[in-house]
């Protein structure tokens, strides 16, 4: 089973990076530590930052994830903090001294876990890490609207209305960036949902425990261009559509709230409910006791391998239904990181649409990944205990066809 670790690059209002001097080896490190079992990465990042430095982040957001050569599954977050850091309340007592450094003059002696001693050096060498100091403060937005506080990481209840009809195919030029937008339930915030609603519309409420709250477009208000919220998220995470939703969910976010303006007044704009993705990431589907996928059903599997260089490799499996409703229609997907031992795969996320569950598709994707890579699945905390037992070899693994 892979070990999950959160690392936090925390910045002050000068754009300086927070580092702590370890008591055991006099080397410098960023706040972070092991995630508890079942703990969302974003929640663990906040907890570790508070425990080790005494600081609560004003804002915190995911930057990247990667697997080290020893198999640590690293979740990197960027945070903006205020106040004076200290290590007085750290239960592990690892660092007594915390200090902010300009990013162009970091100390040379950096700490890394055994077997991954150079992990911080490799991380800081990436252009997308230390450039987060300034944009980090402007990327997030805050708003009090209709009695609700919208802020990244702040639980909030959204009273919504939404159009339940299928979105039309993106017109030429994709003016609304539908081809790159994250998947999920799109909605708008309304203080009072008036009934009856027009045909094809529904109202209700949804609670986000850890929303990502960002400007709609900080450069060109209301426009879908290279600085819109959809483009920024796609560029930051390197994926689009359903994969982008899965990536955000795997980093702890269960919703996206964008803040725009109307007649000069700030207001919530597009809101995306990611709770279904978040639930599936936290607890992937087990197929024990369920039907084995029948090859005659006609599901099509697309298996692809991606090399991230020094950060490792990962394999994705996507499933198309027998009768797709549109080009690129997918009903399931899974992502696996390649373990540094060269023989194993670490599940990162698994998703199967509601109307295609119970047929063994989740485990079929696992089998496809094993068959194509000739590597063995390592049981993951993303799985149920029964699923972990199945893929640990402690239960009979059914055979699946493609």
TIKOL-259226 format. One line per 10 residues: number of its first residue (from 1); for each residue x, y, z of C-alpha. Coordinates in Angstrom, 1 decimal, padded with zeros to 4 digits, m for minus. Last residue first. Layout:
% TIKOL-259226
NUM> X:Y:Z; ... $
END
This chain:
% TIKOL-259226
402> m012.1:m006.2:m023.3; m012.5:m009.4:m021.3; m012.3:m009.9:m017.6; m011.0:m012.6:m015.4; m012.1:m012.8:m011.7; m009.5:m012.3:m009.0; m009.9:m014.9:m006.2; m009.2:m013.3:m002.9; m006.0:m012.7:m000.9; m004.1:m011.6:m004.0 $
392> m003.5:m008.1:m002.8; m006.0:m006.9:m005.5; m008.9:m008.8:m004.0; m008.0:m008.0:m000.4; m007.8:m004.3:m001.2; m011.1:m004.4:m002.9; m012.7:m006.1:000.1; m011.2:m003.4:002.4; m012.7:m000.7:000.1; m010.3:000.9:m002.3 $
382> m008.8:004.4:m002.4; m006.5:003.3:000.5; m004.7:001.4:m002.2; m003.9:m002.2:m002.9; m000.7:m002.4:m005.1; m001.7:m003.5:m008.7; 000.9:m005.8:m010.3; 002.8:m004.9:m013.5; 002.7:m006.4:m017.0; 001.9:m002.9:m018.2 $
372> m000.9:m003.7:m020.6; m002.3:m006.7:m018.6; m002.1:m005.0:m015.3; m003.8:m001.8:m016.5; m006.5:m003.9:m018.2; m007.0:m005.9:m015.1; m007.5:m002.7:m013.1; m009.9:m001.4:m015.7; m011.9:m004.6:m015.5; m011.9:m004.2:m011.8 $
362> m013.8:m000.9:m012.2; m016.0:m002.3:m015.0; m017.3:m005.2:m013.0; m021.0:m004.8:m014.0; m022.3:m003.1:m010.8; m021.8:000.4:m012.1; m022.8:001.7:m015.6; m025.7:004.0:m014.7; m023.7:005.7:m011.9; m020.7:006.5:m014.0 $
352> m017.5:004.7:m013.0; m014.5:006.6:m011.6; m011.2:005.4:m010.2; m008.3:007.5:m008.9; m004.7:007.1:m007.8; m004.1:003.3:m008.0; m000.4:002.4:m007.4; 001.1:000.1:m010.1; 003.9:m002.4:m009.3; 006.9:m004.1:m010.9 $
342> 009.4:m001.3:m011.6; 010.2:m000.8:m007.9; 009.6:002.9:m008.5; 005.8:002.4:m008.5; 004.1:003.4:m011.7; 001.1:005.6:m010.9; m002.4:004.4:m011.9; m005.3:006.4:m013.2; m008.9:005.1:m013.8; m011.7:005.9:m016.1 $
332> m015.4:005.1:m016.6; m018.4:006.0:m018.8; m016.7:008.0:m021.5; m018.2:009.8:m024.5; m015.3:011.0:m026.7; m017.5:011.6:m029.7; m021.2:011.6:m028.7; m023.9:009.3:m027.2; m021.6:006.3:m027.3; m023.3:003.0:m028.0 $
322> m021.1:000.2:m026.5; m019.8:002.5:m023.8; m016.3:004.0:m023.8; m013.9:003.2:m021.0; m010.7:005.0:m020.2; m007.6:003.5:m018.6; m004.7:005.8:m017.6; m001.1:004.8:m016.9; 001.4:006.8:m014.9; 005.1:007.6:m015.0 $
312> 007.7:009.1:m012.7; 008.4:012.6:m011.5; 011.9:012.7:m013.1; 010.3:012.4:m016.5; 006.5:012.6:m016.4; 006.0:009.6:m018.8; 002.4:008.9:m019.8; 001.0:005.5:m020.7; m002.4:005.0:m022.4; m005.1:002.3:m022.2 $
302> m008.3:002.8:m024.1; m010.9:000.2:m023.3; m014.1:m000.4:m025.4; m017.3:m001.8:m023.8; m019.1:m004.2:m026.1; m021.4:m006.1:m023.8; m020.1:m009.3:m025.3; m017.0:m009.1:m023.1; m019.2:m009.7:m020.0; m017.9:m007.8:m017.0 $
292> m018.2:m010.0:m014.0; m021.3:m009.4:m011.9; m020.9:m008.2:m008.3; m020.0:m010.1:m005.1; m016.6:m008.6:m005.0; m016.5:m005.8:m007.5; m015.1:m003.0:m005.3; m015.7:000.6:m006.2; m013.3:003.3:m005.2; m013.7:005.0:m001.8 $
282> m012.1:008.5:m001.5; m011.9:009.0:m005.3; m015.5:007.9:m005.8; m016.8:010.2:m003.2; m014.8:013.2:m004.6; m016.0:012.5:m008.1; m019.7:012.5:m007.0; m019.0:015.6:m004.9; m017.6:017.6:m007.8; m020.4:020.2:m008.0 $
272> m019.4:023.1:m010.3; m020.3:026.7:m009.7; m020.3:029.4:m012.5; m020.7:032.9:m011.2; m020.7:034.1:m007.6; m021.0:037.8:m007.2; m018.8:040.9:m007.1; m020.4:044.2:m007.9; m019.3:046.3:m010.8; m022.5:045.9:m012.8 $
262> m022.2:042.2:m012.3; m019.0:040.6:m011.1; m017.2:037.3:m011.2; m016.4:034.7:m008.5; m016.0:031.1:m009.5; m016.9:028.3:m007.1; m015.5:024.8:m007.7; m016.6:021.8:m005.6; m015.5:018.7:m003.8; m011.8:019.6:m003.5 $
252> m009.5:017.2:m001.7; m006.6:016.7:m004.1; m008.1:013.6:m005.6; m011.2:015.6:m006.3; m009.2:018.2:m008.3; m007.5:015.5:m010.3; m010.8:013.7:m010.9; m012.4:016.8:m012.1; m009.5:017.5:m014.5; m009.7:013.9:m015.8 $
242> m013.4:014.4:m016.5; m012.7:017.4:m018.8; m009.2:018.6:m019.1; m005.6:017.7:m018.1; m002.3:019.5:m017.6; m003.1:020.5:m014.0; m002.2:024.2:m014.1; m003.0:024.7:m017.7; m006.5:023.1:m017.4; m007.2:025.0:m014.2 $
232> m006.2:028.3:m015.8; m008.2:027.6:m019.0; m011.4:026.9:m017.1; m011.0:029.9:m014.8; m010.6:032.2:m017.8; m007.1:033.6:m018.5; m006.6:032.1:m022.0; m010.1:033.2:m023.0; m013.7:032.8:m021.9; m014.7:036.3:m020.9 $
222> m016.8:037.5:m018.0; m014.1:039.8:m016.6; m011.0:040.0:m018.7; m007.9:039.8:m016.6; m009.0:038.1:m013.3; m011.4:035.7:m015.1; m013.9:033.7:m013.1; m011.9:034.4:m009.9; m011.3:031.3:m007.7; m013.0:029.4:m004.9 $
212> m012.0:025.7:m004.6; m014.5:024.1:m002.3; m013.6:022.0:000.7; m016.7:020.8:002.6; m019.1:021.7:m000.1; m022.8:021.4:000.8; m025.5:021.1:m001.8; m028.9:022.7:m002.0; m031.9:022.3:m004.2; m033.4:023.5:m007.5 $
202> m034.2:021.9:m010.8; m034.7:023.1:m014.4; m035.9:021.1:m017.5; m039.3:022.6:m017.4; m039.4:026.0:m015.6; m039.2:026.0:m011.9; m042.3:025.7:m009.7; m041.2:026.7:m007.3; m038.9:029.6:m006.3; m035.4:028.7:m005.0 $
192> m034.4:031.4:m002.6; m030.8:032.6:m002.0; m029.7:031.6:m005.5; m026.2:030.2:m006.4; m025.8:029.0:m009.9; m025.2:025.5:m011.2; m023.0:023.1:m013.2; m023.0:019.5:m012.1; m019.7:017.9:m012.9; m017.1:017.7:m015.6 $
182> m014.1:020.1:m015.8; m014.1:022.5:m018.8; m011.7:021.8:m021.7; m014.1:021.0:m024.6; m016.8:023.3:m023.2; m014.5:026.4:m023.6; m017.5:028.7:m023.9; m016.5:030.0:m027.4; m015.7:026.5:m028.7; m014.5:027.8:m032.0 $
172> m017.3:026.1:m033.8; m020.2:025.3:m031.5; m019.8:022.9:m028.5; m022.5:020.3:m028.7; m025.6:021.2:m026.7; m025.6:020.6:m023.0; m028.0:017.9:m021.9; m031.0:019.3:m020.0; m030.8:019.5:m016.2; m030.5:023.3:m016.1 $
162> m029.5:024.3:m012.6; m030.8:026.2:m009.6; m028.8:026.3:m006.4; m028.7:026.9:m002.7; m025.1:026.4:m001.8; m023.9:025.4:001.6; m020.4:026.3:002.5; m017.3:024.7:004.2; m014.2:027.0:003.9; m011.3:025.4:002.0 $
152> m011.3:028.1:m000.6; m013.6:030.9:000.5; m017.3:031.6:m000.1; m019.1:032.8:003.0; m022.8:032.4:002.8; m025.5:034.8:004.0; m026.7:035.6:000.5; m023.2:036.4:m000.6; m020.0:036.9:001.3; m017.1:036.6:m001.1 $
142> m013.5:035.4:m001.3; m011.2:034.8:m004.3; m008.1:032.8:m004.9; m005.7:033.2:m007.8; m004.5:036.6:m006.6; m002.6:035.4:m003.6; m001.1:032.3:m005.3; 000.0:034.3:m008.3; 002.8:035.9:m006.3; 004.4:032.9:m004.6 $
132> 003.5:030.1:m007.1; 006.6:030.6:m009.3; 008.4:028.4:m006.9; 006.6:025.3:m008.0; 005.7:025.5:m011.7; 009.2:026.0:m012.9; 010.5:022.8:m011.5; 013.9:022.9:m009.8; 012.2:023.4:m006.4; 010.7:019.9:m006.6 $
122> 014.0:018.2:m007.6; 015.8:019.9:m004.8; 013.0:019.0:m002.4; 013.1:015.3:m003.4; 016.9:015.0:m003.2; 017.0:012.8:m000.1; 014.4:010.3:m001.5; 015.9:007.1:m000.2; 015.5:008.2:003.4; 013.3:011.2:003.5 $
112> 014.5:014.6:002.2; 016.0:017.6:003.9; 017.6:020.6:002.1; 021.1:022.0:002.8; 021.6:024.6:000.1; 019.5:027.3:001.7; 017.1:029.2:m000.6; 018.3:032.5:m002.2; 016.1:033.0:m005.3; 012.9:032.0:m003.5 $
102> 013.4:034.6:m000.8; 013.4:032.8:002.5; 010.9:032.8:005.4; 012.1:031.2:008.6; 011.0:028.4:011.0; 013.1:027.3:013.9; 012.0:024.5:016.3; 011.6:021.8:013.7; 010.9:018.1:014.2; 009.0:018.3:017.6 $
92> 006.8:015.4:016.7; 003.7:016.8:018.5; 004.4:020.2:016.9; 002.8:022.8:019.2; 005.9:024.9:019.9; 007.2:024.8:016.3; 006.7:028.5:015.5; 005.6:030.6:012.5; 004.8:034.4:012.9; 001.7:035.6:011.2 $
82> 000.2:035.4:007.7; 000.1:032.5:005.3; m000.5:031.9:001.6; m000.5:028.3:000.7; 000.8:026.1:m002.2; 000.1:022.3:m002.0; 002.1:019.3:m003.1; 000.7:015.8:m002.8; 003.4:013.2:m002.7; 002.7:009.4:m003.1 $
72> 005.9:007.9:m001.6; 007.0:004.9:m003.7; 010.8:004.8:m003.0; 011.5:006.5:m006.4; 009.0:009.3:m005.6; 005.4:009.4:m006.8; 004.0:012.7:m008.0; 001.2:015.2:m007.3; 001.0:018.9:m008.3; 000.0:022.3:m007.2 $
62> m003.1:021.9:m005.0; m004.5:025.0:m003.3; m004.3:026.8:000.1; m005.5:030.2:001.1; m005.4:032.1:004.4; m003.4:029.1:005.8; m003.6:028.5:009.5; m000.2:028.9:011.1; 001.1:027.2:014.2; 004.2:026.0:012.2 $
52> 004.2:022.2:012.6; 000.7:021.4:013.7; m001.0:024.1:011.6; 000.8:023.2:008.4; 000.3:019.5:009.0; m003.4:019.9:009.6; m003.9:022.1:006.5; m002.0:019.7:004.3; m004.0:016.8:005.8; m007.3:018.4:004.9 $
42> m006.1:019.1:001.4; m004.9:015.5:001.0; m008.3:014.1:002.1; m007.8:011.8:005.1; m008.9:008.1:004.6; m005.9:006.8:006.5; m003.9:009.8:007.9; m001.7:011.7:005.6; 002.0:011.7:006.3; 003.9:014.9:006.7 $
32> 004.3:018.5:005.6; 005.9:021.9:006.3; 008.9:022.6:004.0; 012.4:021.4:004.9; 015.8:022.7:006.0; 018.7:020.6:007.2; 020.2:020.7:010.7; 020.2:016.9:010.9; 017.9:015.9:013.8; 016.5:019.3:014.8 $
22> 015.2:020.1:011.4; 015.4:023.7:010.3; 012.0:024.9:008.9; 011.3:026.6:005.6; 008.6:029.2:004.6; 009.0:030.7:001.1; 009.0:034.4:000.6; 006.5:036.1:m001.7; 006.6:039.2:000.3; 003.0:038.7:001.6 $
12> 004.1:035.3:003.1; 004.4:032.0:001.3; 003.8:028.4:002.2; 005.0:025.5:000.0; 003.2:022.6:001.6; 004.0:018.9:001.3; 001.4:016.2:001.8; 002.5:012.6:002.0; 000.7:009.4:001.1; 002.3:006.0:001.6 $
2> 001.4:003.4:m001.0; 000.0:000.0:000.0 $
END
